[in-house]
Amino acid sequence: MSLKDINFGSSDGQHESKEQNFSEMFYEDGGHYTKLTDSRKYLIIGRKGTGKTTLAAYAHLQAQKAKGHISKQLFANDFIQKKLLSFSQNEINREENSLFWEYVFLLDIGQSLVDFYSKLRFYSPTKYFTQKEVIELKSLIENEHLRIENLVSNNGYETKNSGGIKVSAKPSVNLNSSCSVNESETITKIRSKYYEIIPRLKELTFNLLKKSKQSLSLYYDDMDQFEESISYDYFQSLMKNMIYSADRLNSDLWEFNSSKICLVLRKDIVDSLQHQANNLNKLVTDSGIEISWFDNVRSEPSEHPLMQMVLHKIKKSDDKFSQADLKEIYDEMFEPSVFGFLMDRSFGRPRDIIQYLNLCKNNFQESEKITITLLKKVEQSYSEWFYNEILNELAISEHKDDIEEVFKVITKRGYPTFKFNKLDLFINSSPEYSIDKVKLFKVLSVMREYSILGTVKKRTIFDFTYRTGYSVPISEITNFVVHKGLRKYLNLP
């Protein structure tokens, strides 16, 4: 069996979920999907690349196949989600963010129900007896979408409204008795079309959900993309209130055949919200599923969850291995030390492993075994991808630019290990760098949190946060080591 015949999957969960045999290739033995079927679990949390989107896509697909279930996946790049984001920027102050998310969720639930009822046969009693409510809900949603479109477009119209609210593009609110708009950041907001629409919207959606006798699940993913167009503080406020609003609404939705809103969230974002919220840790503990693949207990590569995921995909790719156990597949398709090599150059997450294996497959399609020699030949390409993946993950960090500068310092210095004081001395001896000692300490701490840097315990034993699950505070005598996955790109030995 050659590499070209193996489907290792995609490093992008959204793309992988579109494949025809996605359900068959999905690896469920990790138990995450089983946990998600619990109606009390609605937060899917994990680091970027751990398979959050893949899990949500699988759950969505299984729900679609099941009788009596309505399911929908929504992403930040969906048209209406983008419009609603702009709407929130223009109209919602921070105190209203929770109400804004309830409005968003109800619009999406309502649209899902309108779609459901429209597909019922015309002679269906359920369709007949709910016709008036469905027509009203459909009209309400269409009017709201049109209103949002008009507000967001803001293409040089002028209007006056008595008793309106003048609102800037930043979330601040000023009351006045009238206001005008003409290609500016200010708009006129009519209260009844936003605040007062929610009770009726909620009543209609809940009534129709009850009469449908369906269980409904909505999955919200990639919401961290919102940070690209708003301030980080406002982004945090939006994310925190999204969680709180989903929790409150889920308390009501649970009565309707365990319906729920599921949120797919990056762990670093959830962690950053903890110090701002009173009850978030309780919600995460009670309602969260944290996806983590790193496992120090298993001694055999074929016993590790990550490699089991890979071996499962190989097994499903060809009938040759249909009766083979996972150890047999590993022994035939991989050199013994390959798994350790891959883990040393990854963050112990599916995306990294799949990307590396696909690079090997694409470059050596006729090979029948993954060897260290083949992996080393594509290591430069993988390292560049790994570096860019880290930059993408750091996009929400206020320290991103400083981290890139530290990367340049480390590259110019030319050593994969260093102590704080020596790196500080090197920076001070080079006028091209502008990082002072206090900032350097903070930046190295962040790089440690993201496992870009590990710490040297002994000569060849390194600690990384993704392996231990916690981060030990650093000091001026901490001995750092650059992650092996980055070294080729940074030209380090």
MARMAR-50823 format. One record per atom (N, C-alpha, C): y, z, x. Coordinates in pm, whole numbers, plus 50000, padded with zeros to 5 digits. Last residue first. Example, Ala and Ser with C-alpha at 12.3 -4.5 7.8 and 13.67 -1.06 7.14 Angstrom:
# MARMAR-50823
497755070851285;498945071451367;500035078751290;494315078051319;495505078051230;496705078051320;
END
This chain:
# MARMAR-50823
524905149252010;523495149152050;522625157551958;527145131151795;526765143551861;525295142951898;528535112451631;528215109751774;527955122551854;528705116051368;529765122551447;529545120551597;526395103451286;527675097751247;528825103351330;524475120951396;524525106951437;525885100751403;525015145551260;525215143951404;525295129551450;524465151450998;525805146151031;525925141651177;521985162950981;522225150850903;523535144150936;522195186851118;521585175351185;521825162251110;525235205051109;524035200551040;523515187651103;526325222751394;526575211951299;525255207351239;526585257751432;525835245551464;526105235251355;528305286151580;528095276051477;527245264551528;528325319351629;527915307151699;527515296851592;530975342351595;529885334751531;529605321951610;533085356151681;532005354451779;530805347051719;534795358751475;535275350851589;534195348851695;532605354951188;533535362451271;533955353651389;531575350250843;531655346450984;532645355451057;529275363750602;530635362250654;530635358950803;526595344050486;526975355950563;528395353850616;525735332750170;526505329950290;526925342950358;522555323850019;523765332050029;524455328950161;520405307750039;520905310649904;522125319449904;519195298450267;519105312850238;519535316350097;519695270850254;518335275950278;518195290550234;522365267050218;521475260950120;520035265850137;523435280150446;523575286250314;522605280350213;521345282150732;522275274450649;522285280450510;520565292551056;520715296750916;521735287850847;518205282751305;519525281751244;519475286551099;516715285451612;516615289951473;518005290551412;516745281351882;516405269851797;516225273851650;517855306451976;518095293652044;517835281451953;518825323451675;518225323251808;518425309251864;520885317351494;520295330751501;519645333051637;523765299951441;522625300851532;522135315151537;524675287451122;524875296951230;523595298051313;525965255551011;525075266851002;525425276651113;528145234350830;527865242250950;526845253050918;527765225150584;528125215350685;527865221450822;527375243550383;526255240850475;526515229050568;529515252350242;528945239450200;527755235250287;530125275450385;529715276550245;529015263850198;530985264050626;529765272250625;529215273450482;533335253150543;532295244250595;530945251350601;534695276950484;534375267550376;533255258050420;534895287450743;534205295050638;533775285950523;536455268350866;535075270050912;534255278050810;538845273150725;538165260250713;536705261250757;539525299150810;539275296550669;538465283750651;539895294751085;538915304651040;538515301950894;542005276451076;540715272451132;539615281751084;544105292050979;543595281050897;542205276750946;544425309351197;544115314751064;543505303950976;545065291651409;543875300251416;543455305351278;546105258851290;546295271551360;545045280251345;545905224851341;545265236151272;545465248951352;546755200751443;547775209751387;547185222051318;546315179351729;545765187151618;546755197951573;547525168051946;547305159351829;546795166951708;547565185352166;548735185152076;548545176551951;545035204852273;545275190952230;546415190552129;544635230852316;544865222752436;545145208052402;544045240852068;545335244452128;545665236052251;541425231252041;542485226251952;543855228952013;540115246552234;540115231952246;541235225852161;540455272252130;541055268852259;541155253752277;538885269451898;540305272451886;541045268952016;536375266352011;536935255351933;538445257151917;536085291352131;536095279452215;536685267452140;536115308751909;537165309752012;537245297152098;533775300851764;535125299851707;536185299451816;531425281251946;531915294051896;533375292351853;529055254851878;530315259951933;530585273851878;527025225351887;527185239751869;528495244351933;527225198351946;526825202151810;526915217151782;530025184452122;528875193652123;528525197651980;532415169252137;531135163452176;529935172452180;535145168752092;534615178852185;533205175152230;535345148651903;535985146652033;535445156552137;533905160551691;533465147851749;534055145951889;535485182951637;534095184851680;533565172151748;537855170051554;537865179051669;536455180551727;536965156751327;537485148951440;537495157251568;536295178651165;535265168951203;535695160951326;538855188851131;537895196551213;536725187651254;539855169250960;540465170951092;539525178751185;538275173550736;538195160650805;538795161550945;539225198950671;537825197350713;537645184150787;541815192950590;541625201250709;540195199950762;541275178350359;541975171850471;541775179650601;539975198450195;539325185950233;539965179650357;540795221950086;540655221650232;540085208450283;540675221949817;542015221349874;541975220250026;538095202049678;538485213249763;539905211349818;537195180449544;537895190449463;538415202049548;535885166049742;537075160249680;537875170449600;533525173449854;534705181249892;535985176449823;531805153949770;531635167449717;532865176149743;532715132849927;532795132049780;532705145849718;532015142750178;533435140750146;533635139649995;529225141950152;529895154850168;531375153550134;528855114450141;528435122650028;529115136350032;529665107050394;530475102950280;530125110950155;527515118550541;528905122650566;529785119350446;525375103850438;525395118350422;526805123850440;525985077850531;525915080650386;526055095650360;525765082950805;527055078550749;527095081150599;523065089650817;524065099550856;525445095850803;521805065450746;521675077250660;522775087350690;522515049750965;522955045950830;522895057850735;521195064151168;522645061951175;523205058551036;518485062851094;519195075751090;520705074051093;516775042251109;517785041451002;518635054150995;515195049451322;515845036351327;516925034851217;514055073351246;515095073551349;515865060351356;512145064251065;513265072451017;514395072751118;510335051251237;511075043651135;512305051351087;509445073551387;510065062051454;510885053851355;508195089351199;509435094251262;510185082751328;507045068750924;506895075551053;508235080351104;505335060050644;506645064950690;506415073150816;503305031050622;503415045350647;504825048750694;503295004350606;502385011450515;502425026450534;505864979550601;505214991150663;504374998450559;507304960450473;505884957850492;505134969550557;509964969850471;509234968250346;507734966450364;512074983550617;510714981350669;509744979950552;514454986250483;514484980450617;513094977050671;513814998250243;514574985850241;514574978750376;512495022050330;511795011850252;512504998350260;514605035750453;513405032150529;512645020850459;516255039150235;516755032050352;515585027150438;514565054750076;514925041250031;515505032950145;514495078450223;513265070750204;513555056450159;517195086450199;516605083950332;515355075150319;517435089649920;518275080149991;517665076450127;515575110249871;515375097049811;516195086449884;516745131550012;515415126750048;515185112649996;519235134349878;519175131650022;517835125450061;518485139649609;519315127949642;519215124349790;516975164349608;516355151349585;517175139549634;517705186949882;517945182349744;517375168249729;518155198450134;517035202750052;517225199149906;520145185650260;520495198650204;519375203850114;518755170650561;519185170650421;519685184550383;517495171450799;518635162350787;519135161150643;515325187850775;516345191550873;517605183250858;513785173050595;514425185350550;515535189750645;512825152150759;513685149350643;514455161850599;511255166850942;512345158350990;513345155550877;509325177950772;510245186750846;511455179050896;508045153850691;508715162550593;509715171850662;506955143050929;508025136150857;508785145550763;504745152351065;506035159151088;507205153051012;502535135650988;502565150050957;503955156450967;503555104750834;503165112150953;503335127050925;502485094050510;503485100350597;502835105850724;500405083550358;501705076550355;502725082150453;498135099450389;498025084950406;499385078250423;499005125450346;498315122350471;498245107350497;500005123150081;500905126350193;500265122050325;497655118049939;498735108049938;499665110550057;496255141749981;495685128950026;496785118350037;497955159649852;497745160849997;497175147950055;497725152249583;498995150249654;498845151149806;494675133949510;495535145749503;496735143649595;494005103249332;494165110849457;494985123349434;493885086349121;492925097449121;493075106549244;495935068149175;495875074549043;494945086649038;496535052949393;496535067549410;496355075049279;496385026849299;495595030649416;495455045849428;498205020449107;496915026249063;496065031149179;501555029949185;500405021049204;499115028049164;503505048449118;503925034849156;502765025049164;502645073749081;502905065948960;503275051448990;502505082349345;501285081949264;501455073149140;505185082349414;504255073149482;502995071349397;506095102949249;506625089349231;505715078949296;504665124349359;504465120849218;504935106549192;505815125449610;504415121449599;504055117649455;508385134949541;508215121949607;506795116749588;507705160049432;508455150349351;508265136249408;506525171749653;505695169149535;506385159149443;508725174949813;507745164849851;506795161849736;509985195149660;510665182549691;509675171649729;508055216549645;508515209449525;509175195949554;505345216149877;506775218549855;507265210549734;502815208349927;502965219349833;504425222049799;502825189550126;502435184949992;502545195849886;503395205350354;504415196450297;504095192450153;502305239450345;501935225350351;503045216650290;503545263550288;503245260250428;502915245450446;506095276950085;504985267450098;504775263450244;508435292950108;507115299250096;505975289650129;510955282950098;510455286850230;509005291750229;512495258149928;511385267749914;510815270550053;514995242549738;514565247549868;513555258849850;515925234449496;514645229049539;514135235349668;517485244649200;517415246349345;516015242449390;519405246648924;518435238048991;518545239849142;519685270948682;520165266848813;519075258948885;520615272848366;519435268548442;519955263648576;522185298248162;522155288048266;520775285148322;522445319447989;522365306047931;522225294848033;522545343548132;521785342748006;521505328447962;524065337448362;522775344248373;521915342148249;526335325548254;525515318048350;524125324048359;527315346848100;526935334248035;526005326048125;527845365548302;526875368848197;526385356048129;529845352248443;528585355348510;527485358648410;531945351548253;531275339248295;529915342148360;533595371248157;532215370948108;531395359348161;536105368548281;535515381848262;534015381248234;537275346548540;536715349048407;536045362648399;537995341848795;539035339948693;538565344548555;535885343448963;536925353548982;538015352548876;534345320948880;533875334648856;534985345048866;535055295548949;535615300948824;535305315748805;533615288949171;535075290349187;535735296249064;531065286149063;531345297449153;532845299749166;531405262048924;531115274448849;531445286648935;531765245249145;532835246649045;532625259548966;529365247249278;530575251449348;531745253249252;527565236649088;527525250849120;528815255549189;528575214648831;528325216948972;528455231849004;527005211148511;528095216148594;527675217848740;526635200248194;526085197948328;527195200848428;526115215947887;527085212347989;526395211248124;525185209747553;524755212747690;525795207647789;525245222947235;526015215047331;525575219247470;522625222846983;523435228847090;524205218247168;520415234146720;521325224246779;522165230846887;518395247946578;518615250446722;519425239446789;518755241146308;517585236346383;517775237146534;521485254846289;521065241746238;519965236046327;522095277646424;521525279246289;521015266146233;523385268946653;521995273446665;521315274546528;526055265146597;525145253646591;523675257646592;527195290146644;527125284946507;526095273746496;526885292446916;526465303746832;526325299546687;528125269647009;526655270247010;526115281746925;530775277047000;530295267246904;528765267346897;530855295347214;531205299647078;530635290046974;530075278747428;529305290847396;529585295347253;532085259547432;530705255447404;529865267447363;534235276147505;534245269547375;532845265047336;533495284047765;533685294147660;533615287847520;533425258947894;532225267347888;532345277447773;536075250647864;534995242147813;533715250447796;537435270048003;537515270147857;536505260847792;536775262348265;536455275848216;536435276148064;537835236348275;536395238648290;535975252248235;540625240648239;539865232048148;538375235148154;541165256648462;541405261848328;540625253848224;540575238848667;539785251048653;539935257048515;542615219948618;541215216048609;540325228248590;544835234948683;544655231048543;543215226548518;544375237648958;544505249548874;544255246148727;544415210849044;543185218549054;543235230948967;545965186648825;546025196748929;544755205148928;544275155148759;545075166848719;545075176848834;542595135048841;543885131148782;544725142848732;540285145448946;540945134749020;542335131848968;539095162648770;539965168448872;540755157848948;537305148648616;538625151248560;539615156048667;534895149248740;535765137748769;537165139648713;533475169848636;534265172948755;535155161148794;531915159948435;533255164348397;534115168048518;529315150048447;530345144248535;531755148548500;528335154448099;528065153548242;529265147548315;527055168947815;528305165147881;528115165848032;524965162147554;524965165347697;526245160047760;524035175247242;525005167047316;525015171747461;521665175646989;521965179647126;522955169847187;520515186946672;521455178646749;521685184346888;518055183046434;518505191346545;519355182346635;518535176246084;518275172146221;518685183246318;519205177445819;517975184345862;517545180246003;521505168445703;520695158645777;519315164045813;522735190845605;522085181845509;521195171545578;523785201545846;522815209245766;522025200045673;525555181445917;524455184846007;523365192345931;527325182445705;526505170445721;525345172845818;528475207745746;527825204445619;526865192645635;529535204546004;528485214445981;527745211645850;531455184445962;530365182346057;529215192146031;533165196245767;532445183845740;531245182045833;534115219145904;533415220545776;532575208045747;535405207646125;534245216446145;533425217646017;537445193845996;536515186646083;535245194746103;538805215145879;538145205245793;537115197145872;539675229346115;538845235746011;538105225745922;541155208546263;539915214446312;539095221146202;543605201146170;542495192146141;541145198646175;545525218246255;545035220146119;543885210846083;546045209446522;545515222746493;544835223446356;546645180746465;545815185846574;545195199346536;548175174246254;547205164246297;546355169046412;549955194946220;548875193546122;547825183546167;551835191446432;550845202146435;549675199446340;552625163846604;552645169046468;551515179046456;554535158546886;553245162946838;553395168746698;555995133947075;556135142746961;554765146146904;556405134647432;555875128847309;556105138747196;557555126247759;557575134747641;557065127347519;557675108947966;556545118047966;556485126247839;558625076847822;558835088747904;557605097447898;559215055647642;558615053247774;558865064947868;560745076047443;560935062147480;560485060047624;561125098447178;560265093947286;560585079347317;562775128047059;562595113547062;561815109747186;562725155346828;562595150046962;562405135046954;563745185646664;563495171346663;563395166446806;563625212846706;563585208146569;563405193146560;561305225246951;562635221146908;562525215046769;559545242747205;559795240547062;561195234947043;557635232047468;558975236047429;559185232847282;555025238047697;555395235247559;556805240347532;553075222747951;554075232547914;554625228547778;551145207148137;550865215648022;551905226447999;552865176548197;552275188748247;552125198148130;554125158848033;552805155148082;552115166948147;555665179347770;555675171047890;554265167747932;556585179847434;555595183547535;555645174047651;558065193147158;558295184147271;557415188847386;556985194146832;556935201046960;557135190947070;558775193746516;557735189846611;557785198146736;560615196546316;559655207346335;558555203846431;560795162446251;561355175646226;560285186146243;560715136846476;559905145046387;560535158746372;561015102846567;561625115946550;560795123846451;560205078846822;559985085146692;560685098546687;559575049146989;560495060246968;560275065846829;557615035547254;557935036947113;558875048747098;556515027447510;557895025147470;558135025447321;553625033147507;554255020947557;555615018447492;551595053047496;553005056547516;553805044747570;548765057547522;549385044847561;550865046847589;548345083247421;548035080347561;548725067747608;549095081047153;549725090947239;549545087647386;547375060847064;548835058947058;549555068647151;544895073147102;545205060547170;546715058247174;545125094446924;544985097247067;545355084847148;545175080046683;546325088346721;546305091346871;542655068546686;543835059946687;545065067746732;541095091446672;540975082646789;542185073546800;541895100846418;542145108946537;542075100446664;540985080346252;542425083446257;542775091446382;538225082546295;538935070246332;540435072646343;537775108146187;537535105546329;538285093146375;538425103745916;539125113945994;538995111246144;536555084345845;537985081245838;538795091045923;534195099045876;534405086845952;535885083245958;534585119145684;534455122645825;534735110445913;534645103845445;535795112045484;535765115345632;532085092645453;533255083845452;534495091645495;530575116145437;530455107445555;531665098245565;531275125645184;531595133645303;531545125045430;530255104945022;531685108145019;532105115845145;527435105145081;528275093545105;529775096845114;525435122445034;526405126445137;527465115645161;523715111544852;524375124044815;525395128844919;522795088144988;523525087144860;524345099744833;521415097545210;522605089145229;523455088945102;519345111245084;520255118445174;521545110645194;518015090544948;518735100844871;519735108544958;518255056945055;517915070645095;518705080745011;518895030945017;518345037944901;517935052344935;519745022045267;520755023345161;520235030945039;518525041445542;518385030545446;519275033045325;520655052445809;519725055345700;519665043445604;522675046745982;521385040346008;520345043245899;524765062745909;524935048245891;523625040745910;523955087945988;523935084645846;524065069745821;524325085546270;523015088646212;522945084146066;527055080846297;526095070846345;524715072946282;527995105046195;528365092546127;527395081446167;526955121946394;526465122946256;526805110446176;528435114346616;526975113446621;526375113846481;530995120946528;530655106846551;529145104846555;530745149246518;531035141446397;530655126846413;530395155146785;529335158546690;529505150046563;532895146146877;531665139846926;530475142746835;534655163146740;534785148546727;533485141446768;533755187846836;533585184546694;533735169546668;534475186247108;533075187647070;532845183446924;537325184547085;536525174047151;535075174447103;537885209146956;538295196546895;537475184946953;537045226447152;536385226847021;536665213946945;538865219847351;537465216347369;536695217047238;541275229947235;541145215747266;539685211747280;540735256947234;540855250047106;540705234947126;540855261247508;539605263947436;539585256847302;543555254847566;542445246847621;541135249047547;545805268547496;545165260647391;543915253347440;546845280047719;546355289147616;545595281747506;547765258047860;546545264847902;545965274047797;548715231747628;549005241647731;547745249847757;548295198047565;547675211247555;548165220547665;549305171947585;549575180047467;549145194547474;548775157747815;550065155847751;550355166247644;546215165047887;547305166347984;548655166447913;544795158047660;544895172147696;546025174347795;545025130247669;545545137547554;545765152147590;543555125347894;544985122447896;545685129747783;541075133147787;541615139847904;543125137847911;540735114847584;540915128847548;541455136947666;540385091747732;541535092847644;541805107447608;537985097847858;539185095547939;540435097247853;536335099347634;536525111347715;537765109847803;536375073647535;537045084047457;537255096647539;534985060047750;536345056547706;537035068147635;533375078448007;533335072347874;534765070547825;533545092448237;534075078848240;533915071448108;532295116248186;533755116348198;534335102348198;529735110947936;530205111948073;531725111048077;527165121947719;528555117947736;529005120647879;524325115047528;524855118647660;526275113547671;522755127647235;523735118647295;524175124147430;520505129846957;520885133247095;521845122947150;518815143746689;519945135146728;520365139346867;515595145846547;516515150046652;517575139246677;513335139346397;514235149946351;515215154746456;510965131946648;511385130646509;512305142246473;511775121746981;511245131646886;511775129146745;513165104147136;511815100347094;511285109346984;515465118447188;515565106047112;514215101547058;514425138747347;514965142047214;515065129647127;513785124747576;512715131147501;513175134547359;516385117247655;515395106947620;514265112847537;517525142347712;518135133547610;517125123247562;515885150447921;515925158347798;516485150047682;516595130548108;515205131748061;515155139447929;519295135848145;518885122748094;517465123248039;519185161648255;519855159548126;519425146348063;517825155348496;517245164748399;517865162648261;519695138048614;518335133248587;517665142248482;521865155048650;521985143648559;520625138348520;520725172748841;521235177648712;521295166348609;519795168849101;519035163348988;519485168148852;521295175549319;520065183249297;519245178349178;523765163749365;522575157349419;521265164549395;525725192649388;525745178149375;524485172349440;523945221849277;524795214749372;524725199749346;523895232048932;523285229049060;524265222049151;523105238748595;523945241548711;523205238248840;523445235148267;522625229748375;523485230148501;523525255447992;524265252348114;523285247648222;521935263047783;522775251147763;523635247747885;519485280947631;519875275547761;520685262747741;518655286847380;519675295647437;520185290647572;516605269747318;517915267147256;519015275847314;514565256947559;514985269547498;516405267647446;514425234047700;514025233247560;514295246247485;514995241647958;516065235647881;515705234247733;512525250148055;513585260148032;514675254547941;511305225248077;510755235247985;511795245947953;512835214148282;512895208448147;512375218348044;512115230048503;513495230048454;513595224648311;509615229248622;509815238248508;511205238148448;508635213048819;509585223448859;509915233048747;507155193048706;506445205248745;507375216348794;508275168648644;508615180148559;508025193248607;509655139848747;508805150748796;509185163548726;509525107548605;510205120548611;509215131548652;508105084848562;508395088148701;509025102048716;507995083448286;506735084548359;506985089248503;510695079948224;509965091848175;508695094248254;511255054548348;511925066948389;511125079448348;510535028148331;509475038348343;510025051948385;512965014248322;512035013448210;510985024548213;515985031048417;514765023748450;513735024948339;518045047548361;518045034648291;516765026648319;517895068948529;517505071148389;517465058248308;518975059348765;517515060848754;517075062248610;521695061148709;521075048048726;519555048948708;521965088848697;522355080848581;521725066948588;521205097348952;520385100848836;520695092448714;521115081049244;522015083249130;521175085349006;519125074949411;519905086849447;520925090249338;516105065649238;517485062849279;518185075749316;512655060149337;513715064249246;515065060749302;510695049749487;511105063349521;512155068849424;508215030149424;509485033149358;509835047749387;506535008649646;506785022449600;508165023449536;506204984449761;505524986549632;505815000349572;507334985150010;508034977349908;507444979449768;505504998650168;506665006050116;507364998450004;502094989950075;503294989050159;504474995950090;498805000050085;500005000050000;501255000050089;
END
